[in-house]
């Protein structure tokens, strides 16, 4: 195809032209498989999510010292630290009783599951997180408007 024969090719066979937005390949996955937001936990998150992650760590430390007292040979950060808390914060919208252990990557101490799920749900339904989501939606809408 050249600039001289472009019009004739378009008129004769428009279906042979590559799509500007080719369809992506669809991968079939298990229905109960969760697609996690990638988060290493190494770097601080945005202000709202980082504050939530730090709050989870503090609450876990309190739970740990109440449950384990002097029985543990390791500090609470070995069992649950800021990395796991950041992963939870980043995935707070899809966190459930069924998948939280998968995200953390190991067994939990008694009461930890209940604490994490309850705190995630409270945070997710709270005004701070709802305002955070609204701000993100507004930013996305503004970017889309400015793109056109």
Backbone bond lengths (Angstrom), bond angles and torsions (degrees), N, CA, C in turn:
res aa  C-N    CA-C-N  psi(-1)  N-CA   C-N-CA  omega(-1)  CA-C   N-CA-C  phi
1 X - - - 1.440 - - 1.529 107.65 -
2 X 1.304 115.20 136.45 1.463 121.83 177.76 1.522 108.48 -128.40
3 X 1.307 116.38 176.87 1.466 119.42 178.33 1.521 111.38 -68.77
4 X 1.320 117.47 -24.54 1.471 120.47 -179.62 1.530 111.93 -75.19
5 X 1.317 117.58 -37.46 1.464 118.93 -177.39 1.536 113.02 -104.61
6 X 1.294 117.47 11.38 1.465 121.83 -177.19 1.531 111.84 -58.29
7 X 1.349 117.31 -50.78 1.464 120.87 -177.05 1.519 112.16 -60.52
8 X 1.315 116.91 -42.79 1.468 119.07 -178.32 1.530 111.46 -67.19
9 X 1.307 117.96 -37.14 1.466 120.57 178.79 1.523 110.36 -67.44
10 X 1.315 116.94 -40.20 1.465 121.01 179.20 1.527 110.22 -63.03
11 X 1.322 116.84 -44.81 1.457 120.58 -177.90 1.522 112.31 -69.80
12 X 1.318 117.59 -35.91 1.463 121.47 -175.94 1.533 112.79 -79.17
13 X 1.299 117.55 -40.56 1.471 119.21 -174.78 1.528 112.06 -143.65
14 X 1.322 117.11 70.78 1.472 118.80 -178.78 1.527 113.62 -66.61
15 X 1.316 117.85 -18.98 1.467 119.19 -179.75 1.519 112.55 -75.25
16 X 1.306 118.21 -15.26 1.462 121.34 179.87 1.525 112.87 -83.44
17 X 1.307 116.50 -3.07 1.463 120.50 -177.72 1.525 108.92 -86.22
18 X 1.294 115.67 133.28 1.467 120.57 -179.94 1.522 110.05 -63.62
19 X 1.282 115.69 141.78 1.455 121.70 178.90 1.524 110.22 -69.72
20 X 1.329 115.93 142.88 1.464 119.36 177.43 1.518 111.16 -68.73
21 X 1.304 116.10 -33.73 1.461 121.52 177.89 1.523 108.24 -121.00
22 X 1.319 117.38 82.45 1.462 118.56 -177.16 1.521 110.95 -62.38
23 X 1.321 115.93 143.84 1.467 118.11 -179.94 1.519 110.80 -65.40
24 X 1.318 115.20 143.19 1.459 119.05 178.77 1.517 109.14 -83.51
25 X 1.318 115.45 155.34 1.453 120.20 178.19 1.523 108.73 -71.01
26 X 1.296 115.92 136.23 1.456 121.52 178.87 1.518 108.12 -97.29
27 X 1.306 115.54 126.47 1.458 120.94 178.69 1.521 108.53 -104.99
28 X 1.300 116.11 128.98 1.456 120.37 177.50 1.521 107.90 -81.88
29 X 1.310 115.70 129.18 1.459 120.50 179.34 1.519 108.98 -124.00
30 X 1.299 114.92 165.67 1.459 119.20 175.91 1.520 108.99 -63.85
31 X 1.319 115.99 145.36 1.459 119.83 -176.96 1.519 112.75 -64.64
32 X 1.321 117.43 -32.47 1.458 119.27 -176.83 1.519 112.92 -94.80
33 X 1.323 117.16 5.88 1.461 119.93 179.10 1.529 109.10 -79.72
34 X 1.304 116.58 134.30 1.455 122.07 -178.49 1.520 108.74 -98.38
35 X 1.318 116.24 135.46 1.455 120.64 175.70 1.521 106.76 -96.64
36 X 1.324 116.04 104.83 1.458 121.45 -176.48 1.518 110.75 -78.83
37 X 1.312 115.58 146.14 1.455 120.64 169.63 1.518 105.67 -71.72
38 X 1.307 116.76 127.67 1.463 120.12 -177.69 1.525 109.43 -64.19
39 X 1.295 115.14 126.94 1.463 121.28 179.35 1.515 107.99 -155.55
40 X 1.321 115.56 118.50 1.466 119.62 -179.75 1.521 111.52 -79.64
41 X 1.326 115.94 -26.71 1.454 120.02 -176.55 1.516 112.99 85.89
42 X 1.318 116.25 -0.45 1.466 120.55 -177.37 1.532 112.32 -75.66
43 X 1.318 116.76 -39.07 1.467 120.48 -174.90 1.524 110.34 -105.23
44 X 1.330 116.71 149.19 1.465 119.60 176.35 1.525 111.07 -61.29
45 X 1.317 115.82 147.93 1.458 121.93 177.25 1.520 108.74 -88.08
46 X 1.322 116.00 -175.19 1.458 119.78 173.39 1.518 109.98 -61.48
47 X 1.295 116.63 164.47 1.467 122.56 -171.34 1.532 113.77 -52.44
48 X 1.317 117.94 -48.23 1.471 121.84 -176.40 1.524 110.77 -66.45
49 X 1.332 117.23 -49.41 1.463 120.78 -177.79 1.523 111.78 -69.19
50 X 1.321 117.35 -35.46 1.469 120.25 178.52 1.531 110.61 -66.06
51 X 1.327 116.60 -40.94 1.471 119.91 177.91 1.530 110.27 -62.42
52 X 1.328 116.70 -40.14 1.467 120.43 177.27 1.528 110.57 -64.33
53 X 1.326 117.67 -43.35 1.471 121.62 179.29 1.527 110.59 -61.03
54 X 1.318 117.13 -44.05 1.462 120.38 179.70 1.530 111.26 -65.82
55 X 1.320 116.14 -35.54 1.468 120.21 176.89 1.528 110.64 -65.27
56 X 1.333 117.08 -39.28 1.468 120.46 176.88 1.525 111.13 -61.33
57 X 1.326 116.74 -41.60 1.469 120.52 179.65 1.526 110.14 -63.02
58 X 1.329 117.12 -44.57 1.472 120.62 179.33 1.527 111.46 -62.10
59 X 1.325 116.06 -43.74 1.467 119.45 -179.94 1.521 110.89 -65.88
60 X 1.338 116.75 -37.46 1.460 118.92 178.03 1.523 110.56 -65.63
61 X 1.321 117.23 -41.29 1.468 119.89 178.78 1.528 110.73 -59.34
62 X 1.331 117.01 -42.81 1.472 120.29 176.83 1.523 111.11 -61.97
63 X 1.321 116.50 -46.16 1.464 120.81 178.22 1.527 110.75 -61.10
64 X 1.315 116.27 -43.39 1.462 121.99 -178.41 1.530 110.82 -60.06
65 X 1.323 116.41 -49.06 1.466 119.41 -178.77 1.529 111.93 -68.21
66 X 1.330 117.72 -30.74 1.468 120.46 176.13 1.524 111.78 -72.83
67 X 1.326 117.31 -37.21 1.469 121.78 -177.40 1.528 112.44 -83.03
68 X 1.322 115.85 -47.11 1.459 120.67 -169.93 1.528 113.19 -93.03
69 X 1.312 115.94 -27.37 1.467 122.56 -177.55 1.525 110.81 46.04
70 X 1.304 118.08 -120.02 1.471 120.37 -177.48 1.527 112.29 -95.15
71 X 1.337 118.65 8.54 1.459 121.04 -175.25 1.528 113.75 -79.05
72 X 1.290 118.18 -20.10 1.460 120.27 -175.43 1.521 111.55 -91.42
73 X 1.318 114.64 139.48 1.462 120.37 178.16 1.526 111.62 -87.27
74 X 1.328 116.95 -9.48 1.462 121.30 -175.75 1.524 110.70 -122.20
75 X 1.325 116.81 157.42 1.466 120.07 176.85 1.536 110.18 -73.64
76 X 1.323 117.49 163.51 1.467 120.64 -178.11 1.526 113.82 -60.43
77 X 1.318 117.88 -28.32 1.467 120.63 -177.82 1.524 112.93 -64.35
78 X 1.339 117.44 -19.50 1.467 120.65 176.47 1.531 109.72 -69.60
79 X 1.321 117.25 -34.14 1.455 122.52 -176.35 1.528 113.08 -90.41
80 X 1.307 116.47 -32.89 1.460 121.02 179.86 1.518 107.73 -159.72
81 X 1.317 116.01 119.37 1.457 120.28 -178.16 1.515 111.49 -131.58
82 X 1.305 114.83 -166.80 1.461 121.00 -175.38 1.525 112.04 -64.07
83 X 1.334 118.38 -31.12 1.473 119.79 179.40 1.526 111.06 -62.80
84 X 1.336 116.34 -48.58 1.460 119.35 178.76 1.528 111.03 -66.13
85 X 1.320 116.39 -37.88 1.467 120.38 179.79 1.525 110.72 -63.87
86 X 1.322 117.54 -39.07 1.470 120.58 177.89 1.526 110.98 -66.92
87 X 1.318 116.97 -37.09 1.470 119.64 176.95 1.525 110.34 -63.63
88 X 1.317 116.44 -40.97 1.462 120.27 177.53 1.523 110.20 -65.08
89 X 1.322 117.34 -45.79 1.464 120.93 -179.39 1.526 110.95 -60.23
90 X 1.307 116.79 -42.15 1.464 121.07 -178.49 1.529 111.48 -68.66
91 X 1.319 117.39 -26.43 1.465 122.34 -177.64 1.526 112.68 -112.61
92 X 1.310 117.21 23.76 1.467 121.48 -172.53 1.529 112.43 -59.84
93 X 1.313 118.54 -29.04 1.466 120.20 -177.07 1.522 113.12 -73.90
94 X 1.335 118.36 -20.61 1.468 120.45 -177.52 1.521 112.46 -115.45
95 X 1.301 116.86 11.16 1.463 121.40 -177.90 1.524 110.61 -77.01
96 X 1.333 116.38 130.42 1.465 121.27 178.85 1.525 109.50 -137.98
97 X 1.325 115.13 172.56 1.462 120.87 175.55 1.521 110.07 -58.99
98 X 1.321 116.56 -34.61 1.461 120.90 -174.12 1.524 114.30 -77.20
99 X 1.320 118.09 -27.20 1.463 118.23 -172.35 1.523 115.74 -114.79
100 X 1.305 118.44 -2.87 1.463 120.35 -175.46 1.531 112.21 -65.29
101 X 1.321 116.88 -38.06 1.467 119.81 -179.86 1.529 110.64 -65.78
102 X 1.338 116.03 -35.25 1.463 120.86 176.96 1.531 110.41 -61.95
103 X 1.315 117.02 -40.51 1.459 121.15 -179.37 1.522 111.60 -69.12
104 X 1.320 117.14 -41.31 1.464 121.15 -179.40 1.517 110.91 -71.28
105 X 1.325 116.72 -39.09 1.452 120.11 173.95 1.512 116.03 95.96
106 X 1.315 118.58 3.99 1.466 120.44 177.54 1.524 109.51 -160.54
107 X 1.320 115.54 172.98 1.467 121.08 179.10 1.524 110.10 -64.68
108 X 1.320 114.86 159.76 1.457 120.20 -178.18 1.522 110.87 -116.81
109 X 1.324 114.51 160.69 1.464 119.34 176.67 1.529 108.15 -78.64
110 X 1.327 118.36 160.22 1.465 120.58 179.19 1.533 111.46 -56.67
111 X 1.317 115.49 130.67 1.459 121.19 178.82 1.518 114.26 90.96
112 X 1.325 118.10 -14.76 1.468 120.59 -177.31 1.525 111.56 -67.22
113 X 1.324 116.64 -45.25 1.466 120.56 -179.76 1.521 110.40 -58.18
114 X 1.317 116.60 -49.17 1.457 121.05 -179.25 1.523 111.02 -59.89
115 X 1.334 116.11 -43.76 1.456 120.68 -179.41 1.529 110.93 -61.70
116 X 1.334 116.74 -48.28 1.461 120.78 -176.35 1.528 111.89 -65.25
117 X 1.320 116.79 -45.46 1.465 119.86 -179.25 1.525 110.57 -65.81
118 X 1.328 116.88 -43.59 1.469 120.78 179.68 1.527 110.69 -62.69
119 X 1.326 117.11 -46.33 1.463 120.34 -179.31 1.524 111.75 -66.56
120 X 1.331 117.06 -38.24 1.466 120.34 178.11 1.525 110.45 -64.59
121 X 1.319 116.45 -42.73 1.465 120.38 179.39 1.525 111.12 -66.27
122 X 1.314 117.00 -43.67 1.466 120.96 178.26 1.525 110.53 -60.98
123 X 1.325 116.76 -44.24 1.462 121.31 178.89 1.527 110.65 -64.09
124 X 1.326 116.04 -45.95 1.465 121.78 -176.86 1.526 111.44 -61.94
125 X 1.322 117.65 -35.67 1.460 121.36 -178.04 1.527 112.92 -90.21
126 X 1.324 117.02 -8.47 1.462 121.37 -176.09 1.520 113.89 -76.17
127 X 1.322 114.83 162.65 1.463 121.96 -178.16 1.526 112.53 -62.22
128 X 1.314 117.28 -38.94 1.470 120.13 -176.98 1.523 110.36 -61.07
129 X 1.325 116.80 -48.11 1.465 119.92 -179.05 1.524 111.14 -69.30
130 X 1.316 117.42 -38.98 1.465 120.20 178.85 1.533 110.70 -63.07
131 X 1.334 117.40 -40.11 1.467 120.74 175.58 1.524 110.87 -64.82
132 X 1.321 116.51 -40.43 1.462 122.19 177.13 1.535 110.35 -58.45
133 X 1.333 116.95 -45.92 1.465 120.80 178.53 1.523 111.32 -63.32
134 X 1.331 116.28 -40.48 1.463 120.15 179.66 1.527 110.78 -63.55
135 X 1.314 117.04 -41.89 1.472 120.92 177.72 1.522 110.18 -62.20
136 X 1.329 117.33 -42.47 1.464 120.44 178.31 1.523 111.35 -62.79
137 X 1.329 117.01 -42.37 1.462 120.40 178.76 1.523 110.89 -64.18
138 X 1.323 116.91 -40.98 1.465 120.63 178.31 1.523 111.12 -63.07
139 X 1.330 116.71 -41.32 1.466 120.21 178.34 1.519 111.19 -64.34
140 X 1.319 116.68 -42.71 1.466 120.48 179.15 1.522 110.64 -62.87
141 X 1.327 116.47 -43.06 1.462 120.50 179.25 1.524 110.75 -63.72
142 X 1.319 116.96 -39.70 1.462 120.76 179.37 1.529 110.67 -65.79
143 X 1.315 116.85 -40.98 1.467 120.75 178.21 1.522 110.05 -62.84
144 X 1.337 116.61 -43.38 1.465 120.12 178.78 1.523 111.27 -63.48
145 X 1.339 117.24 -42.33 1.469 120.32 178.46 1.519 110.86 -62.52
146 X 1.324 116.88 -42.72 1.464 120.70 -178.65 1.521 112.61 -72.23
147 X 1.326 116.76 -21.56 1.462 120.07 -179.46 1.524 111.21 -72.32
148 X 1.326 116.81 -25.38 1.466 119.99 -178.16 1.469 108.51 -104.10
